[in-house]
Amino acid sequence: MSKLVECVPNFSEGRRPEVVDAIRDAIASVEGVSILDASSDASHNRSVITFVAPLERAVEAAFAGVRTALQHIDLTTHQGEHPRIGAADVVPFVPLEGTTIEDCIRLARELGARVGKELEIPVYLYERAATRDSRKNLADVRRGQFEGLRKELGINAERDPDFGPARIHPTFGAVAIGARPFLVAYNIYLGGADNLQIAKDIAKAVRGSSGGFPFVKALGLEVDGQAQVSMNLVDTEQTPLHVVFDAVSAKASEAGIEVTWSEIIGLVPERVLFGASASYLKLTHFTADQVLERQVQQASRGDQSVTAFVASVASAEPVPGGGSVAAHAGALAAALAQMVAALTIGKKKYAGAEAEMRDVAAKAEQLGAKLAALVQSDADAYAAVASAYKLPKEPADALAHRTESIQNALIEAAKIPLETCRACYAVAELARTVAAKGNTNAITDTGVCALLADAGCRGASYNVRINVVSLDDRSRGVALATEAKKLVESTAAVATEVAAKVESALQ
């Protein structure tokens, strides 16, 4: 199964449906692409298209959207409330389960190079893909907008693009291409346009760059005759949506006005809405598994239960085998780290550690998803090796092809469990944090977390080493085996430290 990535390009057109449809159709025409959402706003004169694609198709799909925007959008006649520098204003890649932010950085730079060369459009890399600190913040990249950038490009070297010519494209402008975690685009409305200054003041108060909430970007805008606080929540684990809503609502009340309504632009992870619901309803111990539709979906698509996974391991088939089980152990360890963090958050006794526990919970969730994907990846890697060994040995050129295919498959089969080793070590570090600062009532859970991470790392290292020793030229895999060994040693040391804390607590 191909790894998937999300891409959320923003286009400076929200008033001509035929143009938005043309861009959407161009993206959707690429094989393997699925359009998840397309939202247009006439006041902002902007559209956001959300799609997912296999890693190997994502750049082609995004390029198709940018190229179509070039054909239909002229920024010299464009007007709208939202800041913009280009017809395709921003193109962020977002990792999904099984992909990494490094994958997205690679895609952003590949797309940037292609757009700059083939379309002669200046490209700025931002967020995680940025090549300089001054361009990590999108607002800095977009400073002055299209009109300001048009005056500075070619004159101010600080504004030279990462790719493409150092001159503005006459009709398209420029584009910011980046890699980032998932963000939620959220707008809150505060009544009529006469409240615009209040909206601007509130936006300044809540945005992180002005001393407000971390991971919140906000502007006060007038949209359709209404005052709007327009926000991007770039890390809802650190700053949940309902926390921001409560803050905006409270500040509006202090100013003598009320929130009239709010909206989410594009897609939102269900956990964000579940978190808001649980908070406002004061639910305790709520989990997503209590949602009826989720249970129905799992039953209808036959998701594999733990019992079924254990049964598949116990079968006479070679996969899933030890490598998959090692990754599964790591995923369980990550789940325990996330659980202990959740049991710590919100407790007055641990208020000083709350921010760190939220960080642990977010990292544990990401590592758990990665390790869950590695369960299947390990099985796929074994299948690739087995297929290579089945290639014909005759004639001579076929034998040479078979030999090279086997060696390449073995290398790839060593890289997958090495990823498991890395993830398990990261989970062990989380175990150390929650053991030291988490809810002491869950200290034994941190011990189990560390032990599982240790077992997962050591077990995965066996798979790294067995594939390396199977190589005709073992020097090709020495670096992989060496790193695996170091990770095992480091993970074991952390597990021993956590075990000592558990034993001390049990005295």
DOTOR-583368 format. One line per 4 residues: number of its first residue (from 1); their letters; for each residue x, y, z of C-alpha. Coordinates in steps of 0.001 Angstrom, whole numbers, plus 500000, padded with zeros to 6 digits. Layout:
N
NUM	a	X Y Z; ...
! end
This chain:
507
1	mskl	500000 500000 500000; 501373 503403 499015; 502039 505992 501688; 499635 508916 501482
5	vecv	500213 512617 501989; 497725 515448 502323; 498078 518666 500375; 496013 521802 501066
9	pnfs	496717 524409 498350; 495076 527840 498723; 494108 529652 495529; 493328 533350 495122
13	egrr	489927 532808 493559; 486625 532351 495366; 484120 534120 493121; 484320 532205 489836
17	pevv	483167 528600 490361; 484269 527635 486866; 487890 528536 487678; 487829 526661 490983
21	dair	486315 523648 489192; 489050 523750 486553; 491761 523729 489241; 490017 520971 491155
25	daia	489595 518856 488007; 493267 519285 487108; 494338 518016 490525; 491825 515152 490473
29	sveg	492976 514017 487024; 496227 512666 488477; 496043 508942 489135; 495547 507990 492768
33	vsil	494447 511459 493927; 491318 511876 496049; 489756 515302 496586; 488526 515472 500169
37	dass	487178 519008 500273; 486920 522238 498296; 485850 525410 500111; 485419 528824 498509
41	dash	484876 532195 500167; 483763 535110 498004; 484702 537780 500547; 488211 536437 500964
45	nrsv	488161 535674 497207; 489975 532492 498050; 489501 528732 497731; 491060 525903 499677
49	itfv	491272 522476 498053; 492216 519502 500218; 493435 516328 498554; 495323 513182 499445
53	aple	497686 511406 497104; 500323 508693 497139; 503756 510146 497863; 504900 509484 494335
57	rave	501921 511380 492823; 501571 514313 495214; 503972 516671 493422; 502373 516000 490042
61	aafa	498897 516747 491443; 499967 519939 493184; 501835 521083 490069; 498682 520539 487996
65	gvrt	496766 522822 490351; 499419 525551 490268; 499687 525392 486477; 495904 525705 486074
69	alqh	495826 528660 488477; 498476 530327 486290; 496184 529922 483278; 493077 531415 484886
73	idlt	493989 533861 487681; 495407 537364 487226; 496519 538922 490506; 496703 542391 489010
77	thqg	492886 542438 489028; 492378 540331 492153; 490782 541825 495263; 489903 540093 498512
81	ehpr	490199 540309 502280; 492815 537596 502699; 496561 538339 502374; 498149 536714 499285
85	igaa	501277 536771 497134; 500182 534521 494305; 497398 532963 492265; 498265 529748 494065
89	dvvp	499161 531446 497326; 500333 528620 499571; 500831 524907 498927; 501506 522976 502139
93	fvpl	502156 519233 502340; 500927 517523 505514; 501993 514049 506723; 499339 511400 507164
97	egtt	499675 508045 508911; 502742 506241 507616; 504401 509383 506213; 506782 511774 507934
101	iedc	507416 515499 507931; 510713 514689 506184; 508703 513138 503326; 506717 516362 503076
105	irla	509825 518541 503113; 511207 516528 500195; 507935 516943 498272; 507838 520690 498924
109	relg	511338 521189 497601; 510716 518962 494586; 507553 520894 493715; 509304 524221 494297
113	arvg	512113 523359 491927; 509670 522294 489240; 507385 525326 489558; 510362 527679 489495
117	kele	511941 526073 486445; 508967 525080 484283; 506519 527890 485095; 509088 530631 485852
121	ipvy	507299 531532 489073; 509261 532662 492156; 508923 530080 494927; 509413 530573 498675
125	lyer	509848 527574 500959; 508172 528041 504342; 507436 526299 507666; 509375 523018 508031
129	aatr	510636 523193 504423; 512164 526655 504896; 515832 527044 504044; 516253 530036 506359
133	dsrk	514731 530962 509713; 513269 534192 508384; 510915 532200 506144; 509528 529691 508622
137	nlad	506619 531996 509429; 504235 532310 506480; 503307 535857 507512; 506932 536910 507005
141	vrrg	507031 535316 503561; 503782 537048 502618; 504830 540460 503979; 503715 543245 501657
145	qfeg	501554 540822 499672; 501662 540668 495873; 501893 544421 495423; 504773 544854 497875
149	lrke	506674 541845 496630; 506348 543098 493066; 508266 546241 494074; 510977 544450 496081
153	lgin	511823 541431 493936; 515023 541972 492011; 515942 544940 494208; 516019 543575 497766
157	aerd	518179 540436 497888; 516452 539371 501113; 513317 538718 499069; 515036 536574 496435
161	pdfg	513113 533296 496038; 514360 529790 496805; 513474 528690 493279; 512568 530488 490068
165	pari	513451 533959 488811; 514145 536925 491091; 511298 538809 489456; 507583 538662 490043
169	hptf	505448 536750 487558; 503346 539513 485949; 499969 537837 486519; 500558 534908 488880
173	gava	502815 536596 491431; 504725 534128 493599; 503943 531042 495664; 504863 529741 499112
177	igar	505381 525978 499242; 505964 524197 502513; 505600 521266 504865; 503722 521464 508144
181	pflv	501654 519464 510623; 497866 519517 510306; 496264 522880 511089; 492671 523917 511624
185	ayni	491430 527033 509821; 488887 528571 512177; 486940 531849 511989; 484883 533521 514721
189	ylgg	482419 536299 513881; 481705 539227 516215; 478708 540986 514708; 478738 543980 512379
193	adnl	481676 545720 510732; 481585 548425 513410; 483220 545812 515681; 486228 545435 513360
197	qiak	488659 547167 515708; 487549 544882 518540; 488170 541878 516248; 491654 543190 515462
201	diak	492399 543741 519155; 491221 540250 520045; 493223 538703 517189; 496334 540434 518504
205	avrg	495600 539210 522032; 495183 535538 521081; 497878 535080 518432; 501146 533565 519540
209	ssgg	503407 536170 517920; 501860 538866 520132; 502160 536908 523359; 498851 535051 523117
213	fpfv	498315 531345 522681; 501178 529283 521282; 500583 527854 517807; 497770 530319 517013
217	kalg	497898 532738 514079; 495143 535343 513939; 493961 538404 512027; 491015 540748 512486
221	levd	489151 541166 509193; 485919 542577 507787; 484078 539873 505850; 480632 540376 504275
225	gqaq	480001 543383 506499; 480916 541445 509629; 483879 541587 512005; 485852 538351 511919
229	vsmn	488712 536883 513919; 490386 534662 511305; 492699 532025 512760; 494972 529130 511909
233	lvdt	495424 526713 514808; 498669 524983 513904; 498843 522620 516894; 495494 521777 518479
237	eqtp	497147 519475 520987; 498985 522445 522486; 496138 524932 522029; 492769 523180 521544
241	lhvv	490022 524791 519501; 487627 525176 522440; 490286 526999 524475; 490643 529586 521728
245	fdav	486877 529940 521360; 486460 530525 525099; 489200 533172 525073; 487753 535050 522093
249	saka	484257 534834 523592; 485457 536153 526955; 487345 539074 525405; 484365 539923 523204
253	seag	482141 539951 526291; 484574 542286 528049; 484209 544650 525073; 480428 544513 525346
257	ievt	479721 542318 522320; 479041 538620 521698; 480223 535921 519364; 477549 535509 516688
261	wsei	478841 532353 515021; 481982 530509 513968; 483100 528283 511116; 485748 525715 510250
265	iglv	487269 526029 506780; 488159 522751 505144; 488684 519588 507141; 489260 519034 510842
269	perv	490473 515926 512719; 487636 514342 514658; 489685 514426 517870; 489504 518254 517781
273	lfga	485693 518199 517815; 485582 515352 520320; 487859 517374 522584; 485586 520415 522362
277	sasy	482483 518326 523025; 484057 516547 525986; 485162 519867 527458; 481843 521679 527178
281	lklt	479810 518656 528301; 482333 517945 531094; 482589 514334 530003; 485038 512137 531900
285	hfta	486873 509170 530397; 485318 509815 526976; 486950 507980 524071; 486300 508038 520331
289	dqvl	485337 504367 520523; 482067 505481 522135; 480988 507029 518830; 478456 504755 517168
293	erqv	479432 505570 513597; 483086 504768 514289; 482170 501307 515547; 479929 500728 512528
297	qqas	482718 501806 510143; 485217 499512 511806; 482815 496584 511636; 481911 497236 507996
301	rgdq	485487 497474 506774; 486718 494612 508902; 489449 496384 510881; 491771 493834 512406
305	svta	491349 493487 516163; 494172 492672 518547; 492793 489144 518762; 492841 488817 514975
309	fvas	496405 490166 514827; 497557 487638 517414; 495837 484886 515444; 497532 485996 512220
313	vasa	500925 485907 513940; 500186 482407 515249; 499339 481091 511787; 501727 479087 509617
317	epvp	502319 482121 507373; 505719 483877 507720; 504059 487293 507997; 503256 489100 510143
321	gggs	506415 488024 511933; 508877 489300 514472; 509414 492657 512799; 505689 493398 512736
325	vaah	505298 492247 516337; 508189 494522 517375; 506453 497488 515749; 503181 496502 517396
329	agal	504909 496403 520790; 506227 499888 520137; 502739 501112 519201; 501354 499734 522469
333	aaal	504168 501471 524347; 503284 504759 522651; 499640 504275 523634; 500667 503855 527276
337	aqmv	502770 507030 527179; 499797 508889 525721; 497522 507449 528415; 499774 508521 531300
341	aalt	500071 512006 529809; 496264 512212 529520; 495918 511116 533163; 498242 513979 534136
345	igkk	496697 516787 532083; 494071 518775 533955; 495207 517719 537436; 495999 520681 539713
349	kyag	498827 518732 541338; 500627 518552 537986; 499756 521995 536602; 503429 522820 536199
353	aeae	503908 519858 533875; 500728 520292 531825; 502363 521871 528767; 505021 519170 528690
357	mrdv	502400 516436 529086; 500429 517851 526164; 503617 517703 524104; 504165 514095 525219
361	aaka	500591 513175 524284; 500946 514684 520807; 504298 512998 520177; 503016 509670 521506
365	eqlg	500027 509823 519174; 502289 510488 516177; 504728 507741 517123; 501885 505302 517713
369	akla	500511 505993 514233; 503958 505586 512712; 504607 502284 514498; 501156 500994 513564
373	alvq	502001 501673 509913; 505376 499927 510334; 503545 496725 511307; 502356 496423 507711
377	sdad	505492 497951 506209; 507600 495212 507754; 505355 492528 506259; 505521 494266 502872
381	ayaa	509327 494410 503056; 509504 490668 503711; 507190 490049 500751; 509498 492101 498500
385	vasa	512501 489997 499539; 510577 486781 498955; 509514 487993 495504; 513106 488844 494594
389	yklp	514262 485326 495496; 511613 483905 493142; 512999 485745 490101; 514482 483490 487344
393	kepa	518174 482567 487484; 518597 482058 483755; 519870 483385 481392; 522886 485232 482766
397	dala	521344 488707 482553; 518270 487415 484425; 520523 486048 487162; 522287 489401 487452
401	hrte	518929 491159 487701; 517783 488659 490360; 520951 489139 492401; 520708 492903 492341
405	siqn	516985 492792 493147; 517645 490581 496172; 520361 492867 497487; 518200 495974 497065
409	alie	515225 494270 498711; 517378 493210 501664; 518592 496759 502154; 515035 498070 502140
413	aaki	513994 495251 504479; 516702 496410 506902; 515649 500060 506705; 512060 499363 507807
417	plet	512899 497765 511188; 515546 500451 511699; 512673 502953 511551; 510965 500860 514212
421	crac	514117 501033 516364; 514193 504814 516044; 510518 505168 516912; 510789 502795 519889
425	yava	513720 504778 521279; 511642 507964 520938; 508803 506267 522826; 511233 505200 525566
429	elar	512240 508844 525980; 508559 509709 526438; 508340 506943 529064; 511221 508585 530911
433	tvaa	509401 511943 530863; 506072 510621 532131; 507839 508509 534757; 509590 511617 536083
437	kgnt	506789 514178 535782; 503552 512310 535110; 500749 511169 537370; 502380 508985 540019
441	nait	499268 506805 540179; 500294 505516 536741; 503974 504892 537520; 503724 501169 536775
445	dtgv	502199 501987 533387; 505306 504005 532562; 507363 500934 533447; 505384 498744 531057
449	call	505707 501470 528422; 509499 501490 528747; 509746 497690 528740; 507635 497403 525582
453	adag	509668 500115 523865; 512849 498274 524831; 511477 494967 523533; 510267 496574 520314
457	crga	513628 498227 519663; 515654 495097 520406; 513305 492878 518390; 513389 495206 515393
461	synv	517195 495312 515557; 517252 491558 514997; 515487 492103 511682; 517948 494835 510715
465	rinv	520883 492556 511418; 519493 489415 509753; 518930 491320 506527; 522393 492882 506667
469	vsld	524172 489543 507215; 522242 488143 504241; 523838 490678 501901; 526562 489544 499516
473	drsr	528369 492775 500339; 527730 493424 504019; 529491 496773 503857; 526311 498146 502250
477	gval	524454 497578 505502; 527117 498274 508125; 525775 501755 508890; 522259 500370 509362
481	atea	523390 497626 511751; 525611 500036 513673; 522794 502526 514184; 520436 499739 515275
485	kklv	522957 498577 517869; 523341 502097 519293; 519572 502537 519456; 519193 499260 521343
489	esta	521807 500354 523871; 520220 503781 524324; 516693 502376 524656; 517838 499740 527154
493	avat	519492 502427 529269; 516280 504453 529391; 514223 501358 530219; 516578 500542 533088
497	evaa	516250 504094 534429; 512447 503960 534284; 512400 500497 535896; 514437 501897 538805
501	kves	511835 504645 539314; 509057 502060 539295; 510878 499838 541797; 511499 502838 544042
505	alq	507803 503739 543988; 506835 500157 544867; 509018 500057 548009
! end
